[in-house]
Amino acid sequence: MSILVIAEHDNSSLKQATLNVVAAAKAIGGDIDVLVAGENVGAVAEAAAKAEGVNKVLVADNAAYGHFLAENLSELVAEVGKGYSHILTSAGTTGKDFMPRVAALLDVAQVSDIIRVESEDTFVRPIYAGNAIATVKANDSIKVVTVRPTGFDPVAAEGGSASASVEQLDVVKDAGLSSFVGEEKAQSDRPDLASAGIVISGGRGMQNGDNFKMLEQVADLMGAAVGASRAAVDAGFVPNDMQVGQTGKIVAPQLYVAVGISGAIQHLAGMSDSKVIVAINKDEEAPIFQVADYGLVADLFEAVPQLEEELKKVL
C-alpha cells in the first residue's frame, strides 16, 4: 500500500494537524508520502521530511497553490494521487474544501472525518454531531479520507530519520475558475485554537464582544487560546475563526473552560473530547453541565474576575 498525505500549512510552517494525519496513515500501514503544495514552501517541506514515518516529500511550489484555492489544489491532488491506494488530509477548513472535489475527479466516495482506523479499508467516524459512531468500509481502489486530528495522537515532528527524500513536482494545475482577491487575518500572540493545550470559550452569555476581554485576560494568564460558541459568533461578538463546534473548529485540549455556553449539540461536537471540561453558567439546567468534569453555577461576570484574581496569586 502507498499513502499520500496532503500537508496542512500556511506556506511557512507545517501545521500540527499534518502530524495527526500521518499518525492515521501509520495506522493504515504502508509507505507514507507527503505532498506539500503552496508557494515558497521550502521550510514546510523540510519540516515534513523530519516527521516520523514519512518516506518521501513531494513539493508543488507554485503561485497557483499559494492561497490553497480548491479548484487548483483538487486537480493537483487528483493527478498526483492516482498512483496511491489512499489519499489523506486533515478535516480542517482547507481539507473540507478541496477533498470532495478530489473524490469527484477520481470518481470515488469520500470517507469523512475519521477518528479511528480499523483496517486498510475500514474506518470509524462520528455522525449526527457525534451522537452516533459509524464504522464504514470503503470499496474503492483509491480511498479518499479526511481525518479528524483530535482522533489521533500526532507523530513526533523530529522523530523521522530526517533523510526522507524531497522531490520537486513540475505539475501545475490552474483551473482558471477562481482567483485570490484578498484576506483579513485576525492577529494574535495566543496559541492556535486548534492545537492549544488550554482553551477558554465564551457563549451567548457574554452578552457582547467587549466582554470577551475578560476571557482574554484570563487566557493570557493561563497561556490559553480563546474560542467561542456558534451563538456568540452569529451574534457578531467575535470573528468566525474563533468558533468551536461542528461547523467550526474541533478541539481537544487538556483543559477546556466553557463560560456562558449552554452546551448545544453543535458546540459539544467540537469540544467533548477535551481531557478536562470546566463549565461556568448561571443556569444549573444547562446541557453543558452534563459533559463537564467541573461545573460552577454562578454569574460569569462575578466568577471570571474572581478566577482572574486567583490566577494572579498563583501564576
N, C-alpha and C positions, 0 to 999 in steps of 0.2 A: 504494500500500500504506500501511497505517497500523498502527503497532505500539504496544501498551500494555505498558509495563514496570512491574511491581509492585515498589515500593521496599522494601528491607530496612532496618529502622531499629529504634531502641529507644524511640521516642516523643520523643526529644530530639535525636538526631543521626543523620545518614544514614550507613549502613554503606558502606564502600568497595566491597563486592560489588555494590552497585547500579550503580556506575560501570563495573564489568566487564560487567554485563548490558547497559548502554547501548551499550558498545562492540560487543557481539554484535548488538544491534539495528541499529547503524550498518552493520555488515557485511551485514545483510539488505537494508537500504535502505528509504527511505520516511520519513514523518513519525513522530516518536517522542514519545509522551505518557507521562508517569509518574504512576501512581496511588499516592498516599500515604494509607494507611488506618491509623488509630490514634486516640489520644486526646491532645489538646493538642499537635498536631504542626505548629504554625506554623513553628518553626525548621527542621524537616525539609523542609517544602515550599519554604522559601526556599533551602535548600541544593540541593534537586533542580532548582530553576529556574535555578541558576547553572551546572549541569553542561553540558559541551559536547554539542551535538547535540539537546538537549531542546527540543521545540516548545511543549508545554503541560503543566502540572501539575494533576492532578485531586486534590482533597483530600476525603477522607471522614473527618471528625473527629467521632468518637462513641465513647462508652464501650463500645459493642458490639464495637469493634475494638481496644480498648486493650490487650488481652492476646493478640491475634492468634489467637483461637480459630478453628480451621479450619472449623467448621460455619458460622460467621458470615461469615468472610472469603471463603470459596469462593463463597457466594451473591452477595456483593457483586461479586467479580471476574467471575463469570459474567454478571451483569446488565450491568455496565459494558463488559465485553469483547465483547459481541455485535456491536458495531459496528466491530471491528478485524479485521485479517487475521491478526495474530499477537499472542499474549499470552506475555510472557517474565518470568521471575523467576529469582533465584539458586537453585541446587540445594543450599541450606542446610537446616537443620532445619525452619524455617518453610515454605519453599517445598515441601519434600518432603511436608509435612503437608497443605497446602491445594490444591496444584495438581492432584493426581489427582482431587480432588473437582470442581474446575473442569472438567476434561476430561469427567468423567462427566455433569455438569449440562448441558454443551454437546453431549454425545453425539459426542465426537471422541476420537481417540487422542492420548496424550501422547508427546512426544519428550523423553526424559530425559537430563540431564547432558551436554549437547553441549559439545564442545571446539573446534569449527570450523564455519563456515558455508560451504557450497559454493554455494548459491543460495537464493532465497527459499523454496524448499520442500525443500531437500536439506541434511542436516546430518551431522556426523561425531561419533560418541560412542564412548567405551570400553565394552567388555563383558568379562565374565569377569575382573573385577578388574583390568582394564587389559591383560590378556594378548592381547586382540584388539581391533581398531578397526573399527567398523561404520559404513558410510555408509547413511543411511536417508532415504527420500523420504516426505514427508507429503502425502497427497492431500486431506485435509480442508479445508474452506473456511476454518476458523479453526485456525491452528497453535498448540497449547498446548505451550510449550517451557520446560524448566528448563536453566539454563546453569551449567556448572562455572566458577566465577570465575577459577580459575588458568589456564584455557584462553585468556583474552583479557586484553590489557593494558587497564587502566582508562582511560576518557576523563578529560580534565582536569576537576577539581572546579570550577574557576573559569573554564573555557575557553569557556563559553557567553556569550551577549550579556547575560545577567542580566535579560533582558526577556521571558523566557518567561512567558506568561500563567498565572495561578493561578486555578483555578475551583473553587468550593466545591460539593460534591455534597450533595443532600438525601436520597440513598438510604440508608436504614437497614435492614440485614438482621440480624435476630436470630432465629436458627432455634429458639431455646429448647431446644436439645438438650444443651447443656453450659454450665457456669458456671465462672468462675475462683475457685479456693479459696485458693491461696497459692503462694509460690515461695521457694526458698532459693538465693541467688546467692553464688558464691564471689567475694570482693572481692580485687582485685589491682591494683597500680600498674604491673605489667608490660604490655607491648604485647599487643593482642588476638592470640590464637593464629592465627586465620585470615588475618590480614593482616601479621603480624610479618615483618621482614626477616631476622631470625635466630631459629631455633628449636632448642632443645636438649631432647631427649626421652629418657625412661628406659623401660626394659622390665622384664621379669621378673627380669633380673639384678640389679636394685636391691635385691631381697630383701624390702624392706618400705617403707612410706610415709615413715618417718623419714629414710631415706637419700636421699629426693628433696631434702632440704635442701641436699645437696652440689650438686645441679644448680641449685637456686635461687640459691645463692651465685655460681656461675659465670654464670648468666643475668643477674643484677643487674650484674655487671661488664661484660657484653657488650651490655646493653640488649636482651636476648632474651626471648622467650616460652618457657614450659616446657610440654612436651607429654608424652604417654605412649603406650605401645602398648596394644592391647586386653587383652593378658595382664596388664599391670600394673593396668589398670582393673578387670578381672574379679576380680583377686586382692584388690581393696579397698585398694590402695596409695594411689590418688588418685581424685578425683571424675571422673565420666564426661565432663564438659565439657572435660577435658584430652586426651581420646582423639584420636589421629591415625590415620586409616586409612579403609578402605572404609565402615565403619559409624560412623566418627567424623568428624573434620574433614579436609578436603582442603587441604593447604598446599603452597606452592611458594616458600619463602623464598630469599633469596640464599645463605644458609648453613643447612644442617640438620645437627645433631650428634646421632647416634643412640648412646646409651650403654646397654649391656647389652640391646640389642634384637637378636633373632636374624634378623629380616627375613622374617617370614611374608608371604605374598602379600597378605593383608588389610591389613597395615601399609604395604607397598610401594605399594599402590594409592593411598595417601593422601599420599605424600611423594616419589615418584620423580621428579616434575617440578622438584624443588629444583635450584637452579643449581649448588651445590657441596654434596656429601654427605660427611660425615666419620663414620666408624664406630669405636667402641671396644668390643671384645668379646674375651674370652679364648679363645673358640672360633674358631680360624682357618678352620673349615669353615662358619661361619655364613653363610647366604644374603645377609645384609646387605652383605657384602664384594663381592658381585657387582655391586652398583649404586653402591657407594661410590667417590668420587673419591680419597679418602684413608682408609686403614684402619690402625688400631693394634691389634695383638693384644696385649692386656695386661689385667691385673686392674683393673677400673674403680675399685676402692677405693684403688688406688695412683695410677692415671692421672688421675682427676678432681681430687684435691687438688693434684697436680703442675701440672695445667693452670691451676687457680685461682691458684697461686703465680706462675706465669709471667705470667698476665694482670695480676696486681697490679703487676708490674715495668714493664709497658709501657703500662698504662692509667692 
